[in-house]
Amino acid sequence: SVCVKPSREIADIAGQASKMHITDQLCLLVRAIPMGFLSSLTAPFQKIQTPRMLPEFLLDKNKEDEILERYSWLSENGFIGIHPGVGNPIRQWPVSHFARLADFLLDSHDLKIVIFGKAEEENIACRLLDLVKERGRMVSLVGKISLEEYMILVRRCRAFIGNISGPAHIAAAMGVPTLTLFGGQ
């Protein structure tokens, strides 16, 4: 699945499309069910609203300012987020592929790459860092930040790339241009 917003900065990429997030698609599906069809159920289907992750309601503003100040060096030229881990090994895109993609992005853009993930994925992040050419322009925050800190930082990504996982869904739901990889090897 690709959830990318068209961008003038990436004008040379053909076929850019803006795709609705899965939560929005599912809510539209529920709204399409005729009211009488579900009359035996008590759930108020007509009142279902599209869930939107509105950061200003989810995040503590003081905490957000503190985190952004602590990671202010990330705002220089922007950054791309990568989450190379995944809960199920069958869905794991090879780390060597992430490294090739990171090399391509670093060669063609003046930016940094931030690796996200939970502590159990540190070995994947280390392998990725070992494989890239420009390790100095990459930083691993794997296992070093909370979910709230992740949400604050991922909102600042120019783009997010990752396996089909919670971090990818959060990035897409927060409106970050997201490339989600399905299928692994």
N, C-alpha and C positions, 0 to 999 in steps of 0.2 A: 504494500500500500504506500502511496506517495501522497503526502499532504504538504504541498508546496504552494506558496502564494507567488504569483507572477512578480518578477522583479526586473527593473530596468538595469540593475547592476549585473545581471546574468543574462543579458539580452541575446547572447550567442547560443544559448541552449534552446533547442527546438522543442516545441510541444509542452511548454510549462502549463500546468493546470492547477487551479485551486480546487481542492477536494474537501468536501464536508467531513468533519470528524465523525467517527463511528457513533459517538454518543448522540450527535445531532441526527444522524441517519436513523438510529433506533427510536428516537423520540418521534420523528416524522412517521415511522412505521406504526407506532402506537396510536398516533393521532388519526391515522387513516382507517382505523378499525371503527366501523359504524357503532354508534352509541347503543342502539338496540341490541346489537349482537352480544354485547357483554352485560346485558341488563341484570343477569343473575349474580354478577360479581358486585361487590360493594366498593371496589376501588374507584375513586373519582377520576376516571381517565381524562375527562375534559379539562382537568386542572393540571395535568402533567406539563411541566415546563421544560424546555431544553436546558439541561444542566450546563452551566458556564462556569468555568473556574475563574472567577473574578479575583485576581490576586489582592486587590485592595480590601476584600472582605476576608480572605483566607490568611493573610499574612500580617504580622505585627509590624507596623510602620517603623517603629524605633529599631526593631531587630533588623529590618530590611536595610535601613540606613547604615547600621553597624556592619552588616555583612558586605554591603557594597563598598564601604570605606576600606574594609580589610582586604578586599579583592579588587581594589581600584585599578591595579596594574592590568587587569583583564580588559578594561575599556579602551586601552590603547590599540587602535586599529580593529578592535572587535575580536571575537573568537567563535569557533565552531565547537559544539559539544559532541563528544562521541561516547557511546555506552557500548563497549565491545562484549559485555557479558550477557548472559541470558540464563534463566532458571533451568531450562531443559537442554542438555547437550545436543540433542538432535536438531535444535533450532539455532545452534551456534554457527554464525558465519565465521569462516577461518580468520584467525588473528592476522595471518599474513596478508589477507585481503584488506583488512582494516589498515594495516601498515602501508600498503600500496596506495590506498585511497588517501590516507593522511599525507603521504609524500606528494601526491598529485596536488592536493589542496594547498600545502605549504609552498610548493614550487610556483603555483600560479596566483597566490593571493598573499598579501601582507597582513597576516593575522596569526593568532595563536590557536592551538587546539587544546581543549580541556577534556580529560578523560574522567567520566563519571562512573560510579558503581559502588556496590557495597563491599565491605571488608573482605568477604569471601572471594571476591573477584580480583583481588590484588595481583595474583599470579598472571592473570590475563593482561592486566594493565602493564605489568613489568615486561611481559613478552612483547607487547605492542611497542613499548618504548625501546626495547632492544633492537627491534626490526626497522624502525624509521631512520631516515637519514638526518633529519634536523630535530633531534631530541630536545635541543635547547628552546625550541618554540612550542614545546608541548609540556603540559603539567598534568599530573595525576592527582585528582581529589578523591580517588577511590578509597572508601572507608574513612574519610577525614571530615565529612560534612553530614549534617542531619538532613532529613527529608525537607524540612522547611528551608534550610540553606540551599538545598538543591533547587527547589522551586524558585527561590529568589534569583539564583545564578542562571538557571536555564532560560528564564525569561529574557535574559540579556544576550543569548546566543544569536548569532547571525543565521545559524542553521543548526540542526541536530540530526545526528546519524546514529542509528543503533538497531540491534536485533529487536524483534517483536517482544516487548517487555514493558513493565510498568513505567520506567523512566521515559520511554518513547511515547507512551500514551499521554503521560503528563505534559511532556514538551508540546505535543500536537494540540492537546486540549487548551494549552495556554497560548496558542496562536503562533508558536515558533515554527518556521518552515522546517518540516521534518521528513527525513527519508528513513522509513522503517523497512528492515530487511526480513523477509519471510523465507524460511526454508533451510537455512544452514548450508551444509556442504553441497 
